[in-house]
Amino acid sequence: MRDLIENSRFYLLAFLIPLVLSFVLTPLLRLFALKFGHLDTPLAEIKTHKQPVPLLGGVAIFLAFSAGLIFMRFYTSFPTGTLRDLRVIMAGGAIMFALGLVDDLNKPHGLGVKTKFLIQFAAAFFAALYGVRINFISPDYLSFILSMIWLVGVSNAFNIIDIMDGLSASQTVMAALGFLLISFPSEAVYVNVASAALAGAALGFLPYNFSKKMKIFMGDSGSLFCGFTLALVAMGTKYSAVNPLGVYAPLFILAIPIYDTFFVSVMRLRRGLSPFIGSRDHFALRLEKIGFSRHRIVFLTALASLMFSVFAFLITQVPMLWGALIYLVVGVAFLMVSLAISKIKI
């Protein structure tokens, strides 16, 4: 019990430091963005905002997260493996952050799709090379390749879903807390610390993302960094001690961004469009079309993410038959919801 209390205090500190830093840094970076013109101007039809909005919220999230991890490093003695994994997260995350920041600073044109994917796969290659990869797949080369695809895919899923105030950031908070929920009892210290820190950094940014007077976007720098970090965290703990199907629990925790990515891609392909070209096919924009307010959509998706995290936890704890039943019920529910949402005209 004493160890549990001590660990709780430790992870609470890992959460609170980035939370405070992000909350303080975000308005300062907003002023910087306004002064130097780093704005997201709604020139394209797919943009959902009406006025130019500062773009450097992702910088606050990245700095708060990094500063929190550095502080925790000197606050305690991490095991060697934990230090290595945290360094991989910070180094790989920094590459994704820098890529997104360069793209943000070159709006409205940004970088090309090929350039983005090249750098993203380079960051994923670096992470997999240093051992943070899917560990239940063999042979090793297949695990290596699928780990890279997973990292790039989840990173872009959080970028794709960033089409509404608070949506991507709230999903980051809920997913990070979901991984903390599953990993907390284990010895995967780096997963717990990184999850707590990312949840705090994203939560500190959220009030400004929702604000009308102090609005700021996280930009590609924030969404790519958050997605990449969560994808790394997902591969850092054990899910199948009780049930072999538990290895797919991360798909539940990250269900909303992954679902939107697949949904948008299918809808675009059905209309003869490239899945890499922006459009208004997102499930959130379709819900808005039929009368849901944006705050309500964000709240409902956050609630759904919380529910899926609970399902993910249950899958790692129940016998295989019950785990299969949970997968089946959730899969059927997703299919029914998709059919209903796809009928909404955009």
Rosetta blueprint (number, residue, H / E / L):
1 M L
2 R H
3 D H
4 L H
5 I H
6 E H
7 N H
8 S H
9 R H
10 F H
11 Y H
12 L H
13 L H
14 A H
15 F H
16 L H
17 I H
18 P H
19 L H
20 V H
21 L H
22 S H
23 F H
24 V H
25 L H
26 T H
27 P H
28 L H
29 L H
30 R H
31 L H
32 F H
33 A H
34 L H
35 K H
36 F H
37 G L
38 H L
39 L E
40 D E
41 T L
42 P L
43 L L
44 A L
45 E L
46 I L
47 K L
48 T L
49 H L
50 K L
51 Q L
52 P L
53 V E
54 P E
55 L L
56 L L
57 G H
58 G H
59 V H
60 A H
61 I H
62 F H
63 L H
64 A H
65 F H
66 S H
67 A H
68 G H
69 L H
70 I H
71 F H
72 M H
73 R H
74 F H
75 Y H
76 T L
77 S L
78 F L
79 P L
80 T H
81 G H
82 T H
83 L H
84 R H
85 D H
86 L H
87 R H
88 V H
89 I H
90 M H
91 A H
92 G H
93 G H
94 A H
95 I H
96 M H
97 F H
98 A H
99 L H
100 G H
101 L H
102 V H
103 D H
104 D H
105 L H
106 N L
107 K L
108 P L
109 H L
110 G L
111 L L
112 G L
113 V H
114 K H
115 T H
116 K H
117 F H
118 L H
119 I H
120 Q H
121 F H
122 A H
123 A H
124 A H
125 F H
126 F H
127 A H
128 A H
129 L H
130 Y L
131 G L
132 V L
133 R L
134 I L
135 N L
136 F L
137 I L
138 S L
139 P L
140 D H
141 Y H
142 L H
143 S H
144 F H
145 I H
146 L H
147 S H
148 M H
149 I H
150 W H
151 L H
152 V H
153 G H
154 V H
155 S H
156 N H
157 A H
158 F H
159 N H
160 I H
161 I L
162 D L
163 I L
164 M L
165 D L
166 G L
167 L H
168 S H
169 A H
170 S H
171 Q H
172 T H
173 V H
174 M H
175 A H
176 A H
177 L H
178 G H
179 F H
180 L H
181 L H
182 I H
183 S H
184 F L
185 P L
186 S L
187 E L
188 A L
189 V H
190 Y H
191 V H
192 N H
193 V H
194 A H
195 S H
196 A H
197 A H
198 L H
199 A H
200 G H
201 A H
202 A H
203 L H
204 G H
205 F H
206 L H
207 P H
208 Y H
209 N H
210 F H
211 S L
212 K L
213 K L
214 M L
215 K L
216 I L
217 F L
218 M L
219 G H
220 D H
221 S H
222 G H
223 S H
224 L H
225 F H
226 C H
227 G H
228 F H
229 T H
230 L H
231 A H
232 L H
233 V H
234 A H
235 M L
236 G L
237 T L
238 K L
239 Y L
240 S L
241 A L
242 V L
243 N L
244 P H
245 L H
246 G H
247 V H
248 Y H
249 A H
250 P H
251 L H
252 F H
253 I H
254 L L
255 A H
256 I H
257 P H
258 I H
259 Y H
260 D H
261 T H
262 F H
263 F H
264 V H
265 S H
266 V H
267 M H
268 R H
269 L H
270 R H
271 R L
272 G L
273 L L
274 S L
275 P L
276 F L
277 I L
278 G L
279 S L
280 R L
281 D L
282 H L
283 F H
284 A H
285 L H
286 R H
287 L H
288 E H
289 K H
290 I L
291 G L
292 F L
293 S L
294 R H
295 H H
296 R H
297 I H
298 V H
299 F H
300 L H
301 T H
302 A H
303 L H
304 A H
305 S H
306 L H
307 M H
308 F H
309 S H
310 V H
311 F H
312 A H
313 F H
314 L H
315 I H
316 T L
317 Q L
318 V L
319 P L
320 M H
321 L H
322 W H
323 G H
324 A H
325 L H
326 I H
327 Y H
328 L H
329 V H
330 V H
331 G H
332 V H
333 A H
334 F H
335 L H
336 M H
337 V H
338 S H
339 L H
340 A H
341 I H
342 S H
343 K L
344 I L
345 K L
346 I L
